[in-house]
Amino acid sequence: MFTSAKYQWKRTRLFARQAKTRDYFNRKIEEARRKSKSKEDIETLRAEAHFEYSYTKALIDELITNHLISIARRVIIELPDYGDETMWKESQYVGHSKLLSEKGISRLRSDVRKERGERKNIWIPWVAAITGLIGALTGLVSILLK
């Protein structure tokens, strides 16, 4: 439970960082245009903005990948084959590690949801039966006490 909250917190912070970076560079580029800076200066700002945005995106992808792998291992789900380039992509910013691609994220999330659903379906009949038994016993006790 706490790992999920910690993951959500980190993810929210990274998305906020990405938005702040985008806003910062948009202001800087607009300011450079107003001051009639050279095209080269403006392109340099755009390149810096792209690098910062891509770096933060890579951190978000790494966080999502690590979170999903952690869940998959906990519920014992097979990870996508590391050789499958549709499921994994190379990170240029985060230690040159492999990260789940959009397709890989989607498939692993789907597999996790399916497994959790199957596990939940095992307990539902038992909970229903126990609830029914408690209701029947309560009725029987109330009849016997009258």
HELIX and SHEET records of a PDB file:
HELIX    1   1 PHE A    2  ARG A   34  1                                  33    
HELIX    2   2 LYS A   39  ARG A   74  1                                  36    
HELIX    3   3 GLU A  102  LEU A  145  1                                  44    
SHEET    1   A 2 TRP A  88  GLU A  90  0                                        
SHEET    2   A 2 LYS A  98  LEU A 100 -1                                        
END                                                                             
